[in-house]
């Protein structure tokens, strides 16, 4: 009798409820929370379609809950996964999941896989009920089935930093997804696999080291870029992997559906260096920052080509920092080409702080380490816009150079420089500039942003590029 009661009760409810949805995900609330998600909102005939049904008990402890799924006539049942503590019975076009014991404020999840046999819209209706609960909860989800063959060439690439990364640095890498066409690709899914030995920054759901993103429809010729910030915790090789795909499309080139890349994480190099302040904190009225000079000295026994100065315990932001390590900002001094910082030599670096408020600071907050020479080559033409027109270049009385140029707000720009007009040995001047207005006055103050103070207006040449 229990069997026939459940089926008759569902049949009456299914006839009475005429709900329709137009999305690949539908939700209902009443005595139960109900979510139904289909694996595609459009697909080809005979491809598999999976419904994921999640039910939450909003009432109280229940001894018997039925989740009844009515399928249209144009699909065939393939299989079902009822989940833990749930049984399943197939009554032709009606699939019934029986949650025998449902604790209050818990959820049950089950999946149902079908294969469409005809084109058109198919509506899948789900009803949740219980003999001891008066109200029912119902919803439906609609999927378009078509014979149209969608052809697309999806591709994925991984872009890792080109400069050295030290253990516990925050590093950002990019994953780029493209569609070379000829058709738009719906329901594109990107899987980004994290390497082991890293801490992921940001609010993501990670499943077995995988980040899975439904990118929706990627138009022919379109692309999308995602960036991820991680903190490597150990020295060694980090291996990255990503894959892209879309259900129901004819992939014209599967060779670029996966991508891999790697980067070597290193520790600090050998060297004995010390950094101390050698000026007071001074407000620069041109840029509105607090500036303080420090002296960086090589007191070791070997020459050093590049040095990182880490600043700890700050209450003000280190404005000209180029990165962070274990949460502490740092600047990097790069010695001029073929002229490393030799034993017993020193160089002055300028630290810039915001906001424009003096603050207590001691030399114990400065830590200097030898590091590999950073890659100061400018970005390629394909990853940046055309050069900006520089409005003016002015030599300041203290030997610094002021470069003024128009910009767009809320964009980033990179200044590059060279000692010749042909820019044969061009280098970037980090960090990049984040714009808040439509014009920038950037000052070349020498190390650490450039390798030295410019000798004169005619001894250094500048360009400005807009980052993508």
N, C-alpha and C positions, 0 to 999 in steps of 0.2 A: 504493500500500500504506500509506503514511503516513496517509492520510485514514481508511481503514477501521480501522486499528489504534486511532487516537484515539477513534473513535466506539464501538467494541466495548468498550474499556477503560472508558469513562465509563458505558456502559449497565450493565455488571456492578456498578460501584460504586454507581450510583444505586439499583439494586434492593436491594443489601446494606445501604445506609444508610437508616435510618428515623428521621430526626431531625425534631422539631417544635418550633417556638417560639411564643411568645404575645405578642411585643412587636414594635414597628415597627423595632427594631434587634436584630441578632443578631451574635455574634462566635464565631469558632473559632480555635484555636491548635494547631499541630502542627509540621509542617515549614514551614508558612506561617501568617502572621497573616492573619485573614480577618474583614472587617466587612461586613455587609449591612444597609443602612438603606433602609426604604421611605418614600415621601413621605407616607404616611398609615397609621394603624392601623385606620381605618374609613372607608368611602367609599360613594358611590352607584354603582349599575350604570352602565356606559358612561363613567364618568369616568376620566381617565388616571391611572395609577399608575406611579411611577418608582422603580426600585431602583438604589441607588448601591452598587457593589461595590468594596471596597478590599482589595488583596492585598499583603502584605509578604513578601519573600523572607528567611526565617530560616535558610537552609541554606548557600548559597554561589552562585557564578556558575552559572547554569543555561541550557542552550541552548534549552530548549523547555518551557513551562509552559501547562497547559490549565486554564481556568476555565469549568466546565460548569454551566449554569443550567437546571434542569428546571422548566417551567411547568405548572401544572394545566390540565386540559382546559377549564376555565371562563374562560379569558382568551384574548385575541387579541394577538399580537405587533404592536407599533406601530413602534418604531424602537430602534436601539442606537447608542451612542457608545463605540467601543472604546478611545479614547484613543491617545496617542502610542506607537508601537512595538507596537501590539496589532492583530491582525486578528480578524474576526468571521465566523462561519458559522451559518446558521439551519438546524437539522435538525428542522423541525416544532415539537414541544414542547420540544426541547432546543436551547439556545443556547450555542454554544461560542466563547469568547474565547481566542485563541492568542497568548501572550506569547513571541515568537520568541527573545528574548535577555533574560534577567532577571538583573541584577547583584545580588550579595549585599547585604542590608540596604537595599534600595531598595523602593519600592512602586509599584504600578500601580493606576489607578482607571478604572473603566468604568461606564456607566449603561445601563439597559435599561428601556424604557417599554412598558407593556401596557395593555389595556382589558378589564376584567372584563365578562363577558356574562351572568352569573347571580349570584344572591344566595348568601350562605353564606361559609364560611371558605375562603380560598385560601392554600395553602402553597407558598412559593417556595423550592426547595432549590438550594444552590450547593455545588459540590465543586471543590477545587483539587488538581491532581495533576501529576506530571511523570514521564516514562519512566525517569529515572535516580534517582528518589526512591521509596523503598518505601512510606512513609506518605503518606496523603492527609489533607486538611483539609476539613471540611464543616460547614455550618450551614444553618439555614432560618429564614424569617421568615413570620409569619402575619398576614393582613389580613382584616378583616370587611367583606363587601360586602352592602349592604342597599338596599332600595327606599324606605326611610323618608326622606322629605323633611325636612331639618333647616332650620328657619327661625330666623334670628337677625339682630339689628341690631347689628353691631359698630361701635364708634366710637373715635376717637382724638383726643386733644387735647395741645397742647404748652404748658407753663407756664414762662415765662421770668421772671427777676427784675424786680421793679417799681422797684427803685432803680438808680442809675447804676452802671455797670461801667467801670472804668478799664483801659487796656491792661495786660496781664500779671496782672490779678486772677484768682484762682481763682473761677469762678462755677459755680453748680449750676442746671440746669434739669430740669424733670420732663416725662415723657411718660405720659399716663394712657390706659388702654385699658378700654373698657366693653362690656358686652353687654346691650342692652335687651330681649333675648328675641325671641319667646316661648320658644325652645328653648335648651338648653345648646349651646355651640359648641365642637366638638373641634378640636384641631390649629390653634389660633390662632397666626398668625405676625405679628410686629411688625417692621417695617423702619424704623429710625431713621437718617436721613441727616444726617451731620455737616456743618456749614458749613465752608468753607475758611478757612484762617488761624487755626486753633485747635490746641492740644495737648490730646489726650484723656488724662485721668487714669484709671487703673484698668486691669485686665487684661481686655481685650476683643479679639476678632478682628474686624478691620475689612476689608471687601471693597468696594473702590471707594467709600470714604467712607460705607459703609453698615454699620450694626450690625443684625444679624438675630437675632431671639429667637423660639424656639418656646415659646409660653406655655402649651401644653397645652390642657386644656379650661377654658373660661371659662363659668361657670354663668350661667343667665338672671338678670339683675339684678346680676351680679357685676362686679367691676372689679379692675384691678391697676395699680400705679403704679411706674414706674422712674425713677431719678434718675441724671443723668450730670454729672460734673464736668469742666470744660474750662478751658483758659487761653487767652484770646484774645491773639494776638500783635501785632495791628495795630488802629488806630482805624478805625471805619467801621461799616457795618450787617452784623450777623450774621443770616443767614436760615436758619431751621430747617424741616425737613420730616419727616413721618412718615406711614406707611401701615399699615393692618391688614387682614387677611383670613384666610380659612380655606377650604381646599379642600373641595368637596363640600357646601357649605351654600347655601341660598337666602337671599341677602342682601336683607332687606326695605327697607333704606335705604342706598344707596351714597354718599349725599352726605357722610356723616361718616366715610367710610373713609380719608380723608386729612386731614391738618392741616398748617398752616404758621404760623409766628410769627417775629418778628424782634426784635432789640434793638440799640440803638446803643452802640458801644464808643467811649469818649472818652479823650482825654489829660487830664492835670492842667490846671486852669485857671490863668490868669495871677494872680500874687500873690507877695508876698515875705514869708515867714513864718519864724519861728524858734522852736524849742522847747528849753528847758533845764531841768534838774532844779532844784528849789528846796526840797527836803527830803531828809533821810536815808531809807534804807530802814527801814521800821518794820513789825514783825509785829503784825497785827491778830488779837488773841486770840478775837474773835467769829467771824470767818470763816476763820481759819487761813491767811491769805495775807500775803505781803509787799506793802506798799503804799508808793508813792513819788509825791510830787506833782511835777508839772512845770508850768512857766509857758510858755504859748503866746502869742506876741506877733506883731502885725501891724506889720511895719516897712516895708511897701510903700506905694503911693500910692492904692490903691483898697480899699474896704470888702470884707469877705469874709463870706459867709453860712454856709459850712461848711468845715471843715479836717480833713484826714486827717493823723494823726501815725503815721509808719511807724517801727517799732523794729527795728533790725538787730543782728546779732551776738549774739543772746541765748543764754544757757546755761539759763535758766529759762523756763518757758512764760508767755507774756503771757495771763493768765487772762481779762481782760475785752476781748480782741481781738474784733473783729467780722468779720475777714476776713484774707486774706493777699495780698500782691502780690510776685511773683517769689520766693515762699517766705518773705517777711518779714511778720510780723503787724502789724496796725494797729488804731487806734481812730479814731473820727470824732467831732469836736465839731460840734454844730449850734447855731448862735446862736439865741437866743430870737426869736420871730416879730417881724419888722419892726425888730429891733435887731441888725444884723450887727456883726461884729467890725471896728471902724473902725480907721483908721490910728492908730498909736501906742497902741492899746489892747491889754490883755493879759487872759488868763483862766487860771485854774488848772485842771488836769486831774489826775485820780488814775489812776495805772497800778497794776494788781494782777498779782502774779506767784505762780506755784506751781512747785515745792514751797516750803515755808517755810524757805528757806535763803538767806542774804545772798550776793550775788555782785558781782563788779566790774562797774561801769557808767560810761560816759563820755557827755558830751553829744553827741559825734560820732555816737552810735548813734541819735539822734533826727533825723528828717527830716519837715518839715511842708510840706503842699501844699494849695492851694485846690482844692476839689472841688464838683461840683453838690450841692445840698441833697438828702440822702437821703429816701426815702419812709418816713416813720415812722407811716403809717396802720396800724392793727391789722388782722390778717387778718379776712376775712369770716366770718360765722357758719357758712357751709357748710364752711369749711376748718378749723374749730376746734370743740372741745367747749364745753359750757356753762361759765360762769365758776365758779371755785372759791370756796369760802367761806373768807375770810381769818380766821384765828384771832385775830390781834391786830396792832395798829400802835402802835409805841412811838417817841417822840421821844428820840433819844440826846443826851447832853450836848454833843457837838461839832456839833450841828445836823443830823446825818444822821437818817434815818428807817428803823427796822427793821420789816419786814413779814414775818409768819410765817403759813404756810399748809400744810395737809396735801397730800401728793402720792403718786403711784404711782412705784415704783422703775423706773429705766431708761426714763424718758419725758422729753420736753422740754416746757418751759412758757415762756410769754411774759408778762412783767409789762407792763401798760398803765397810764397815769396821766393825770390831767386836773386842771385847777385849779377844777373845779366838779363838783357831785354828779351832774349830768345827763350828764356826759362828752361835752359838745358839741364839745370840741376835744381829743379823746383822742389820745395818742401812745404808741408802744411804747418800752420801755426796753431796748435791745439791750446785750449779746447774750442769746439765749435760755438758759434754765437746763436743764442736763442733770442729772437726779436720780439719786442713788446711795442714798438712804434714803427714808423715808416722810414726812418733814417737812423744810421748807426755811425758813431765816431769811435773807431777802434784804434787803440794805441799799441804800437810796437815798442815795448819796454825792454826787449832783450830777454835773457833767460828768466824763467824756463820756457816761455812760449815760443821764442826764437833762439837760435844758437848764440846770438850776440847782439849787442846794440848795433843798429845800422850806422855805418861810418858817415854817410851823408845821404841827401835826397837822391843823388845819382848813383849811389852804391847799392841800393836795394830796390827791387821792383816787386809790385804786388798785383795779385788778382783775387777776386772774390767769386766764389761759386755758391749757388743755391743748392742745398741738399734735397734729395727726393722726399 
